[in-house]
Amino acid sequence: MSEAVEAPHGEAASVDSLHGEAAPVDSLHGEYKVPGGKLVVVDLEIADERIARFRLAGDFFLEPDEALEAIDRSIVGLPSTASAADLAGAVRAALPADAVLLGFTPEAVATAVRRAIGRAADWRDFEWELLHPVAVKPAVHLALDQVLLEEVGSGARRPTLRIWEWDEPAVVIGSFQSLKNEVDAANAARFGVDVVRRITGGGAMFMEAGSVVTYSLYAPGDLVRGMSFAESYAYLDDWVLQALRSLGIDATYQGLNDISSPAGKIGGAAQKRLGGGAVLHHVTMSYDMDGEKMVQVLRIGREKMSDKGTVSAAKRVDPLRKQSGLSRAAIIERMEDTFVRLTGATRGDLTEAELAEAEELVRTKFSTKEWLERVP
């Protein structure tokens, strides 16, 4: 490939000079590992607030060879402020009609470019902490999400992964769900199931001791800078997909927030972002779900069931126990080992101050009727 890629409209893209004078140049490097796909690497230069030189590389597959230069040329000359959608559109428009992209997409190229320009960080750029404390009450779990997210956002706590433990049944509904539409209050009381509302959106989750694997990530916004919400969901869960695959579970990401497999749905994710940039990303995966009890406690509408192409809610979630044959503890151990290996995380614990703040939030917010019935 030539040293400098020609810019659109016949203008030279080389930044050696600008109208005969040396131009200020900002050389940038960005990487994006496509969840379940390949690594996309970009090197580019910015001059006069435009992309003046660009090279794409990676371990992806691309045919024909000329498509690589077509992608490079499509980016040169675009404004440094171009959105991910505009970047992906330029790449797609420039591809030969017979182009085949395997392991990456135009959107992946755009994400790598935005990460380079935004100087987004990688997992290893932070000092991570791994928490796996003892079980607490459901409302305390939800309060801890808010406490730890705010601490990471303010810099009071390092980026953190927290594994949840449960010792009592609960239904956790999404921030914007209708309480009466989601939960059969009489059956919840009959089974002794606590009903609580979390700060993230998404659907209701049915929990029992030993039946689910739940974790929360409290991450700096820099980790997902340049990504769309959809991209950030898959990116933040790629580590757990690697862990599940190492156990023989063919886990993939589907839609916006589902972890799935050929045998069925495994779990779902939800997110919340603070104004300061910190991201809460939490996931619940089924290990050994009592499907019959779940459908008596949750009012799962027929429309939702038909959208999933199933006739029984008990069949919607395929437990990890069935797919792996392993204990819940063994699965969590592999998850923790994988996270430590990929991020360099060190093990820690909740502080007394964090627990006290969470208990106060339970009293003033998460156990109140006003919060639980904010959407009746």
Sequence and secondary structure as in RCSB ss.txt:
>XXXX:A:sequence
MSEAVEAPHGEAASVDSLHGEAAPVDSLHGEYKVPGGKLVVVDLEIADERIARFRLAGDFFLEPDEALEAIDRSI
VGLPSTASAADLAGAVRAALPADAVLLGFTPEAVATAVRRAIGRAADWRDFEWELLHPVAVKPAVHLALDQVLLE
EVGSGARRPTLRIWEWDEPAVVIGSFQSLKNEVDAANAARFGVDVVRRITGGGAMFMEAGSVVTYSLYAPGDLVR
GMSFAESYAYLDDWVLQALRSLGIDATYQGLNDISSPAGKIGGAAQKRLGGGAVLHHVTMSYDMDGEKMVQVLRI
GREKMSDKGTVSAAKRVDPLRKQSGLSRAAIIERMEDTFVRLTGATRGDLTEAELAEAEELVRTKFSTKEWLERV
P
>XXXX:A:secstr
  SS   GGG     S BTTB    EEEEEEEE TTS EEEEEEEEETTEEEEEEEEES EEESTHHHHHHHHHH
TTSBTT  HHHHHHHHHHHS TT EEES  HHHHHHHHHHHHTT   GGGS  EEE      HHHHHHHHHHHHH
HHHHTSS  EEEE   SS EEEE TTS HHHHB HHHHHHTT EEEE SS S  EEE TTTEEEEEEEE GGGGT
T  HHHHHHHHTHHHHHHHHHTT   EEETTTEEEETTEEEEEEEEEE TTS EEEEEEEESS  HHHHHHHB  
 HHHHHHTT S GGGTB  HHHHH   HHHHHHHHHHHHHHHH  EEE   HHHHHHHHHHIIIIITSHHHHTS 
 
